[in-house]
Amino acid sequence: MSVTARTAVVVGVDGSDTALAAVRWAAVEAEGRGAPLRLVAAVVWRTYHPRTLALAAEYERQVLTQAAEKDLQAALEVARQTAPELDITTEVRAGGAPSVLREESATAQLVVVGSRGRGGFVGLLLGSVAIAVAAQAAGPVVVVRGDGAPRDTAAPIVVGVDDSPHGEAALGFAFDEAARTRAPLVAVRAWGDPVHDPYLAGLIDWHAVETDERRLLDECLAARAAEHPEVPVERVLLRDPPAAALVARSRGAGLVVVGSRGRGTVRGALLGSVSQAVLPHAAAPVAIVRPEAGAE
């Protein structure tokens, strides 16, 4: 099966501060990748009936389009200030933001969204659009938290290691990013402790379990490390819940990379339990990566 050529870095724009932070982060990312930046605003049209309301419908479309174009102009200015030489295009598209960005993801190198858009409830850790896009996109998605400041190249890229196809895709993305940005990589294999009964826990040879987990970590990393010998890799093995381990390591990280769905999650779920838990709580931007079509 041929792989679709991916071109631009795409950002969802809605006029919110978090969207502008995503634009700022994405502009630096696109510049580093040598890719164009595409800013997209989604507008939902209402359906009016009967025909006598056609003028009202057209007026609403004009108002909403003008508002979206204003948001895009503000985003364009932020992108130009961040990366003056970048090739940037903008477009207002009809439809809900999740569906529009899902379509964009089919040909995008990367889709970037803010953690919470305009209209979100104050105090929410993650907006519905960010969750939906991360769950449904055809390619990698980065959810940006904070002000979108350029990534410190000395800050490590943290990746969750999982021997599923989703984990393999995340590992490949993380190694490629680390190689491109010359950042160190922290590979985290957190295997948790599923046994809560003290009696049963006492019967388990935890040393043997840890030995097996370390072997699995080494096996998962072997091929990618051989492809990128220039990337310094710190191997972290923890007897902790995977999400908690990644959130803890996100402090001081430049990027956290997770698969869209790992081992042990319900088949058919769009977003795994680990990625769902990491997204709202990570202290750094989070990349959600899924395998290419046919690799799952």
MOQUI-V238537 format. One record per residue. N is the residue number from 0. RES is the residue in three letters. SS is DSSP state (2 for helix, 1 for strand, 0 for the rest). PHI is phi in degrees with one decimal (NA if undefined). Layout:
BEGIN
N|RES|SS|PHI ; N|RES|SS|PHI
END
This chain:
BEGIN
0|MET|0|NA ; 1|SER|0|-73.5 ; 2|VAL|0|-96.7 ; 3|THR|0|-63.3 ; 4|ALA|0|-66.7 ; 5|ARG|0|-106.7 ; 6|THR|0|-114.8 ; 7|ALA|0|-85.4 ; 8|VAL|1|-91.5 ; 9|VAL|1|-106.3 ; 10|VAL|1|-124.0 ; 11|GLY|1|-82.7 ; 12|VAL|0|-117.0 ; 13|ASP|0|-139.0 ; 14|GLY|0|87.5 ; 15|SER|0|-80.8 ; 16|ASP|2|-63.4 ; 17|THR|2|-68.3 ; 18|ALA|2|-67.1 ; 19|LEU|2|-66.0 ; 20|ALA|2|-63.5 ; 21|ALA|2|-63.5 ; 22|VAL|2|-62.5 ; 23|ARG|2|-60.3 ; 24|TRP|2|-66.0 ; 25|ALA|2|-67.5 ; 26|ALA|2|-62.8 ; 27|VAL|2|-65.6 ; 28|GLU|2|-63.4 ; 29|ALA|2|-63.6 ; 30|GLU|2|-61.0 ; 31|GLY|2|-65.6 ; 32|ARG|2|-84.4 ; 33|GLY|0|68.2 ; 34|ALA|0|-112.8 ; 35|PRO|0|-72.1 ; 36|LEU|1|-109.6 ; 37|ARG|1|-121.4 ; 38|LEU|1|-102.6 ; 39|VAL|1|-125.8 ; 40|ALA|1|-114.1 ; 41|ALA|1|-102.9 ; 42|VAL|1|-128.0 ; 43|VAL|0|-95.0 ; 44|TRP|0|-91.0 ; 45|ARG|0|-86.8 ; 46|THR|0|-97.9 ; 47|TYR|0|-107.5 ; 48|HIS|0|-141.0 ; 49|PRO|0|-82.3 ; 50|ARG|2|-63.6 ; 51|THR|2|-63.7 ; 52|LEU|2|-96.1 ; 53|ALA|2|-59.2 ; 54|LEU|2|-64.4 ; 55|ALA|2|-63.8 ; 56|ALA|2|-64.2 ; 57|GLU|2|-65.8 ; 58|TYR|2|-62.8 ; 59|GLU|2|-62.3 ; 60|ARG|2|-61.2 ; 61|GLN|2|-63.4 ; 62|VAL|2|-63.6 ; 63|LEU|2|-66.6 ; 64|THR|2|-65.7 ; 65|GLN|2|-62.6 ; 66|ALA|2|-64.6 ; 67|ALA|2|-65.9 ; 68|GLU|2|-64.5 ; 69|LYS|2|-65.3 ; 70|ASP|2|-62.8 ; 71|LEU|2|-65.4 ; 72|GLN|2|-63.8 ; 73|ALA|2|-63.6 ; 74|ALA|2|-66.7 ; 75|LEU|2|-61.7 ; 76|GLU|2|-63.2 ; 77|VAL|2|-63.4 ; 78|ALA|2|-63.6 ; 79|ARG|2|-64.3 ; 80|GLN|2|-65.3 ; 81|THR|2|-79.5 ; 82|ALA|0|-141.0 ; 83|PRO|0|-58.6 ; 84|GLU|0|-93.2 ; 85|LEU|0|-71.6 ; 86|ASP|0|-80.7 ; 87|ILE|1|-127.2 ; 88|THR|1|-124.9 ; 89|THR|1|-132.3 ; 90|GLU|1|-157.8 ; 91|VAL|1|-94.8 ; 92|ARG|1|-121.5 ; 93|ALA|1|-80.8 ; 94|GLY|0|133.1 ; 95|GLY|0|-71.1 ; 96|ALA|2|-56.6 ; 97|PRO|2|-59.3 ; 98|SER|2|-70.1 ; 99|VAL|2|-63.3 ; 100|LEU|2|-70.5 ; 101|ARG|2|-62.6 ; 102|GLU|2|-64.5 ; 103|GLU|2|-62.9 ; 104|SER|2|-65.8 ; 105|ALA|0|-63.5 ; 106|THR|0|-123.8 ; 107|ALA|0|-92.0 ; 108|GLN|0|-65.3 ; 109|LEU|1|-160.2 ; 110|VAL|1|-110.7 ; 111|VAL|1|-121.5 ; 112|VAL|1|-134.9 ; 113|GLY|1|-77.7 ; 114|SER|0|-70.9 ; 115|ARG|0|-154.7 ; 116|GLY|0|-92.2 ; 117|ARG|0|-61.9 ; 118|GLY|0|94.2 ; 119|GLY|0|-71.0 ; 120|PHE|0|-71.7 ; 121|VAL|0|-59.8 ; 122|GLY|0|101.5 ; 123|LEU|0|-70.4 ; 124|LEU|0|-80.4 ; 125|LEU|0|-150.0 ; 126|GLY|0|-81.6 ; 127|SER|2|-66.1 ; 128|VAL|2|-65.9 ; 129|ALA|2|-59.4 ; 130|ILE|2|-63.8 ; 131|ALA|2|-64.8 ; 132|VAL|2|-65.9 ; 133|ALA|2|-60.4 ; 134|ALA|2|-79.9 ; 135|GLN|2|-112.0 ; 136|ALA|0|-64.2 ; 137|ALA|0|-82.6 ; 138|GLY|0|-133.9 ; 139|PRO|0|-62.6 ; 140|VAL|1|-126.9 ; 141|VAL|1|-114.8 ; 142|VAL|1|-100.5 ; 143|VAL|1|-96.8 ; 144|ARG|0|-109.8 ; 145|GLY|0|81.7 ; 146|ASP|0|-93.9 ; 147|GLY|0|75.3 ; 148|ALA|0|-59.7 ; 149|PRO|0|-53.8 ; 150|ARG|0|-64.9 ; 151|ASP|0|-72.1 ; 152|THR|0|-66.6 ; 153|ALA|0|-80.9 ; 154|ALA|0|-75.4 ; 155|PRO|0|-74.8 ; 156|ILE|1|-94.5 ; 157|VAL|1|-103.2 ; 158|VAL|1|-130.2 ; 159|GLY|1|-82.8 ; 160|VAL|0|-96.5 ; 161|ASP|0|-144.3 ; 162|ASP|0|-83.1 ; 163|SER|0|-88.8 ; 164|PRO|2|-57.3 ; 165|HIS|2|-66.9 ; 166|GLY|2|-65.9 ; 167|GLU|2|-64.0 ; 168|ALA|2|-63.9 ; 169|ALA|2|-62.8 ; 170|LEU|2|-64.0 ; 171|GLY|2|-61.7 ; 172|PHE|2|-61.3 ; 173|ALA|2|-64.1 ; 174|PHE|2|-64.5 ; 175|ASP|2|-62.5 ; 176|GLU|2|-64.4 ; 177|ALA|2|-63.5 ; 178|ALA|2|-65.3 ; 179|ARG|2|-68.2 ; 180|THR|2|-96.7 ; 181|ARG|0|58.5 ; 182|ALA|0|-100.6 ; 183|PRO|0|-72.3 ; 184|LEU|1|-118.2 ; 185|VAL|1|-113.6 ; 186|ALA|1|-98.5 ; 187|VAL|1|-108.3 ; 188|ARG|1|-113.9 ; 189|ALA|1|-110.5 ; 190|TRP|0|-105.7 ; 191|GLY|0|65.9 ; 192|ASP|0|-140.8 ; 193|PRO|0|-75.9 ; 194|VAL|0|-97.1 ; 195|HIS|0|-103.2 ; 196|ASP|0|-79.1 ; 197|PRO|2|-56.4 ; 198|TYR|2|-66.6 ; 199|LEU|2|-65.8 ; 200|ALA|2|-60.4 ; 201|GLY|2|-70.6 ; 202|LEU|2|-89.2 ; 203|ILE|0|-89.1 ; 204|ASP|0|-83.8 ; 205|TRP|2|-66.6 ; 206|HIS|2|-62.9 ; 207|ALA|2|-66.2 ; 208|VAL|2|-61.1 ; 209|GLU|2|-63.4 ; 210|THR|2|-62.4 ; 211|ASP|2|-64.1 ; 212|GLU|2|-66.7 ; 213|ARG|2|-66.0 ; 214|ARG|2|-61.7 ; 215|LEU|2|-62.9 ; 216|LEU|2|-59.6 ; 217|ASP|2|-63.2 ; 218|GLU|2|-65.9 ; 219|CYS|2|-64.4 ; 220|LEU|2|-86.8 ; 221|ALA|2|-54.4 ; 222|ALA|2|-65.2 ; 223|ARG|2|-67.3 ; 224|ALA|2|-64.7 ; 225|ALA|2|-68.2 ; 226|GLU|2|-69.5 ; 227|HIS|0|-127.2 ; 228|PRO|0|-65.9 ; 229|GLU|0|-78.2 ; 230|VAL|0|-88.9 ; 231|PRO|0|-71.8 ; 232|VAL|1|-121.6 ; 233|GLU|1|-99.8 ; 234|ARG|1|-98.6 ; 235|VAL|1|-121.0 ; 236|LEU|1|-116.6 ; 237|LEU|1|-131.7 ; 238|ARG|0|-92.7 ; 239|ASP|0|-137.9 ; 240|PRO|0|-59.5 ; 241|PRO|2|-54.7 ; 242|ALA|2|-62.7 ; 243|ALA|2|-62.7 ; 244|ALA|2|-64.5 ; 245|LEU|2|-70.2 ; 246|VAL|2|-62.7 ; 247|ALA|2|-62.1 ; 248|ARG|2|-75.3 ; 249|SER|2|-69.2 ; 250|ARG|0|-70.1 ; 251|GLY|0|92.4 ; 252|ALA|0|-84.0 ; 253|GLY|0|-88.2 ; 254|LEU|1|-162.1 ; 255|VAL|1|-114.1 ; 256|VAL|1|-118.6 ; 257|VAL|1|-135.2 ; 258|GLY|1|-74.7 ; 259|SER|0|-71.1 ; 260|ARG|0|-158.1 ; 261|GLY|0|-108.7 ; 262|ARG|0|-62.0 ; 263|GLY|0|90.5 ; 264|THR|0|-88.3 ; 265|VAL|0|-69.2 ; 266|ARG|0|-61.5 ; 267|GLY|0|100.7 ; 268|ALA|0|-67.4 ; 269|LEU|0|-78.1 ; 270|LEU|0|-140.3 ; 271|GLY|0|-71.7 ; 272|SER|2|-64.3 ; 273|VAL|2|-67.5 ; 274|SER|2|-63.8 ; 275|GLN|2|-62.7 ; 276|ALA|2|-77.5 ; 277|VAL|2|-73.3 ; 278|LEU|2|-50.9 ; 279|PRO|2|-76.0 ; 280|HIS|2|-115.9 ; 281|ALA|0|-65.2 ; 282|ALA|0|-90.3 ; 283|ALA|0|-133.9 ; 284|PRO|0|-55.4 ; 285|VAL|1|-119.8 ; 286|ALA|1|-99.4 ; 287|ILE|1|-105.2 ; 288|VAL|1|-122.9 ; 289|ARG|0|-123.3 ; 290|PRO|0|-65.9 ; 291|GLU|0|-65.8 ; 292|ALA|0|-54.8 ; 293|GLY|0|94.1 ; 294|ALA|0|-91.9 ; 295|GLU|0|-78.5
END
